[in-house]
Amino acid sequence: METAIPKATLIDPLILDGRALTLAEIESVACKLRPVAIAPEAIIRVAQSRQVIASILETGQTVYGVNTGFGKLADVRIPAEHLAQLQTNLVRSHACGLGEPLSEPESRAMLLLRANVLAKGHSGIRPELLQLLVAMLNAQVHPVIPAKGSVGASGDLAPLAHLALVVIGEGEAVYQGRRMPGAEALSAAGLIPLTLAAKEGLALLNGTQAMTAVGALSVVHASRLVRFADLAGAMSLEALKGTPVAFDPRIHLARPHVGQIASAANLRAILEGSEIRESHIANDPRVQDAYCLRCMPQVHGAVRGALDHVASILEIESGCATDNPLVFAAEQGTGLGIDAEVLSGGNFHGAPLSYAFDYAAIALTDLASISERRIDRLINPDINEGLPAFLCADAGLSSGYMIAHVTAAALLNECKVLAHPSSTDSVPTSGGKEDHVSMGMTGALKLRQIAHNLELILAIEMMCAAQGLDYRLPLRPSPAVARAQATIRNAVPHLDEDRVPAPDIEAVARLLRSNAL
């Protein structure tokens, strides 16, 4: 995934009030630097929930996370004079993330999602904590958050702890392209760190925002790739002199899955007006194409459906209160007494997301698989409809795109390994108190890598298809395919003799990332 943040911003701010956000809204803040503001009514709700916490402290009640230890230590009562230190200790002790940091867009998405769920008013924080998170977003102070260390319950504790470190002036952040201590980044942006009050450390750490952030941006990426898969498949079909008959709308109305219908319509539009097709329509001895060409609407469409389902879960999660305990102020209609207004539950458990990420991983891996089959069909002289072996004119002296296909096979193998579900595994933690966890962050990181591999496999297919189309001249493909081929040719010249293919693959992948195609 690209980590660079553009300088341009959208003018209209995204107003946070705790409602569900669309993936497009999340992307606009995470990747396009859209500014963020807090709805006035959200500030009121946050202040009301904070008053509930203040009342608990005044009356000396014992409430988990407010004046107790955490996890296995929940039965330990903490004296009032140590409550601020309790929250700071919580943040420091949980900042146990390891590995490469999340990208800056992923860090921004985490800040956005955490701020949005705090704006629901169920977390018992002070308004100034919410305001600081939004100020960090708008000032582009991006916490450095290691990717590994979350088991997805009690939420993404380690990643969110690294985010919280910057809030209190510790940890590290990236500001104006430079990695620096968190306190220095806040100061450079004109912001002041907070000393956490009772409940606030737990409110920052308990939640699913790391897995939601990584998963949301991965699904945005994947949703673009599934549309590029239609284009890649159309280019391959043209190069292989295939038939678009299998995309006839009557076939798909007889099996009306929404994604299948959309993919078939997209393929018909891309392939319209092809000279290559017209050249063999009257005397084609083949009855039908191989599955990797004929069944594109069924496979690509099913992937679309899977991603739509996963997107709906992510959008619901973006507006969910996922910390523990949750605060329900009387003004919010509970009608309950103080002793019943702070309720312990398990909304931090990442199961809904974990299952969804595994589903998406399986779907994207199959999309990579059908693309790899088309690559093989393009280069394999036994089945490539008269194209040169390995798409090179001097096969033998040259290897052409033989090893490009090997690379696609290697990437596909990695996808297949990563598609093994993480949600079916659980390792008890916290002395057995947290005895069933979701592994949702693992699922999100796997999905991110699979999407990246898929992008490279599609780039290889498009590179090979463009080469195959060159050998069909003077016959021209459809106008849409011709435009795609011309865009690729501006970045990657025809392969006349062997050269290093890795830069060519990366160049086509950059075209996919930039939406130039």
Secondary structure, DSSP 8 states (H G I E B T S, - for coil): ------S---SS-EEESS----HHHHHHHHTT---EEE-HHHHHHHHHHHHHHHHHHHHT---TTTSB--GGGTT-B--GGGHHHHHHHHHHHH---EEEE--HHHHHHHHHHHHHHHTTS-S---HHHHHHHHHHHHHTEEE--EEE---SSSSSHHHHHHHHHHHTT-SEEEETTEEEEHHHHHHHTT-------TTHHHHHHSSSHHHHHHHHHHHHHHHHHHHHHHHHHHHHHHHTT--SGGG-HHHHHTS--HHHHHHHHHHHHHHTT-HHHHHHSSS---SS--HHHHTHHHHHHHHHHHHHHHHHHHHHHTT---SSSEE--GGGT----GGGSEE---TT--HHHHHHHHHHHHHHHHHHHHHHHHHHHHH-TTTSTT--GGG-TTBTTB-TTHHHHHHHHHHHHHHHHHTS-STT----BGGGTB-----HHHHHHHHHHHHHHHHHHHHHHHHHHHHHHHTTTTS---HHHHHHHHHHHHHS---SS----HHHHHHHHHHHHHT--
